[in-house]
């Protein structure tokens, strides 16, 4: 039963509904929200599968319900630059809100098993005309991404490597971390973390090893556990 944005209640259903707080759905009335969700299709992806391929026509808009994914671009030499660590509630393919959208500008690949709500181009355009709040929310999300990239660029100039890495780990712990008995666990490789923090791979590995020795975190293959997140805030 859908009561309002941010509140989905089913008897005996203890699933994670954090996605319903997506900024794409903000400000919609109960009736509008019901219509938006009723017109969506659900798609599931295994890990390491392409959701969006750069250069392809934007036929769909995706809202992540479960799992983790990453959005990235490839440099001319084939190096991967991670732009966004996608968590439940995040939206992919915002260009599909436009009447004549440009091709997808980034690649997105699943990191874990993922479940998405999906709207085709015709449907999301029809919904955004019926409920202009959707288009406004999409514009706000685009500005949010722009602000994030401006901050990353500024940090490259004004902050050292340790500070950038600490800031990225804290942000990931907040948005994508899983709280356990030993700390906050983030499923991410050194390569992906170095790209998100705009630091070289070997520098990232060196700093993580130092912090592990200091007892601030523990590292396993493809996973970082923050043991004392507050100590990273001073980095």
ChimeraX attribute file (.defattr): number of C-alpha atoms within 10 A of each C-alpha:
attribute: neighborCount
match mode: 1-to-1
recipient: residues
	/A:1	9
	/A:2	14
	/A:3	13
	/A:4	17
	/A:5	19
	/A:6	15
	/A:7	13
	/A:8	13
	/A:9	14
	/A:10	10
	/A:11	6
	/A:12	6
	/A:13	9
	/A:14	8
	/A:15	9
	/A:16	10
	/A:17	16
	/A:18	15
	/A:19	21
	/A:20	22
	/A:21	15
	/A:22	18
	/A:23	17
	/A:24	22
	/A:25	21
	/A:26	16
	/A:27	15
	/A:28	18
	/A:29	15
	/A:30	13
	/A:31	11
	/A:32	18
	/A:33	19
	/A:34	16
	/A:35	13
	/A:36	19
	/A:37	15
	/A:38	9
	/A:39	14
	/A:40	18
	/A:41	12
	/A:42	13
	/A:43	14
	/A:44	15
	/A:45	17
	/A:46	14
	/A:47	15
	/A:48	15
	/A:49	15
	/A:50	15
	/A:51	20
	/A:52	23
	/A:53	18
	/A:54	16
	/A:55	12
	/A:56	13
	/A:57	15
	/A:58	23
	/A:59	18
	/A:60	19
	/A:61	22
	/A:62	24
	/A:63	24
	/A:64	25
	/A:65	24
	/A:66	21
	/A:67	20
	/A:68	22
	/A:69	25
	/A:70	20
	/A:71	22
	/A:72	23
	/A:73	17
	/A:74	13
	/A:75	9
	/A:76	7
	/A:77	6
	/A:78	8
	/A:79	11
	/A:80	15
	/A:81	17
	/A:82	22
	/A:83	22
	/A:84	17
	/A:85	21
	/A:86	22
	/A:87	22
	/A:88	24
	/A:89	22
	/A:90	21
	/A:91	22
	/A:92	22
	/A:93	22
	/A:94	19
	/A:95	22
	/A:96	25
	/A:97	26
	/A:98	14
	/A:99	10
	/A:100	10
	/A:101	15
	/A:102	13
	/A:103	16
	/A:104	20
	/A:105	18
	/A:106	19
	/A:107	20
	/A:108	26
	/A:109	21
	/A:110	22
	/A:111	20
	/A:112	17
	/A:113	15
	/A:114	23
	/A:115	20
	/A:116	25
	/A:117	20
	/A:118	21
	/A:119	22
	/A:120	17
	/A:121	21
	/A:122	13
	/A:123	17
	/A:124	23
	/A:125	19
	/A:126	11
	/A:127	20
	/A:128	18
	/A:129	13
	/A:130	11
	/A:131	17
	/A:132	13
	/A:133	19
	/A:134	24
	/A:135	19
	/A:136	15
	/A:137	19
	/A:138	22
	/A:139	16
	/A:140	14
	/A:141	17
	/A:142	14
	/A:143	12
	/A:144	12
	/A:145	14
	/A:146	12
	/A:147	12
	/A:148	14
	/A:149	14
	/A:150	11
	/A:151	11
	/A:152	19
	/A:153	12
	/A:154	11
	/A:155	17
	/A:156	14
	/A:157	8
	/A:158	10
	/A:159	12
	/A:160	12
	/A:161	19
	/A:162	18
	/A:163	17
	/A:164	20
	/A:165	25
	/A:166	20
	/A:167	18
	/A:168	18
	/A:169	24
	/A:170	18
	/A:171	12
	/A:172	21
	/A:173	21
	/A:174	13
	/A:175	14
	/A:176	21
	/A:177	20
	/A:178	14
	/A:179	14
	/A:180	10
	/A:181	7
	/A:182	12
	/A:183	19
	/A:184	21
	/A:185	22
	/A:186	21
	/A:187	19
	/A:188	18
	/A:189	15
	/A:190	19
	/A:191	18
	/A:192	19
	/A:193	24
	/A:194	22
	/A:195	20
	/A:196	21
	/A:197	23
	/A:198	21
	/A:199	19
	/A:200	14
	/A:201	14
	/A:202	12
	/A:203	14
	/A:204	21
	/A:205	16
	/A:206	11
	/A:207	15
	/A:208	21
	/A:209	16
	/A:210	13
	/A:211	18
	/A:212	17
	/A:213	11
	/A:214	10
	/A:215	13
	/A:216	19
	/A:217	23
	/A:218	19
	/A:219	17
	/A:220	10
	/A:221	9
	/A:222	13
	/A:223	13
	/A:224	24
	/A:225	24
	/A:226	25
	/A:227	19
	/A:228	14
	/A:229	17
	/A:230	11
	/A:231	14
	/A:232	19
	/A:233	12
	/A:234	9
	/A:235	13
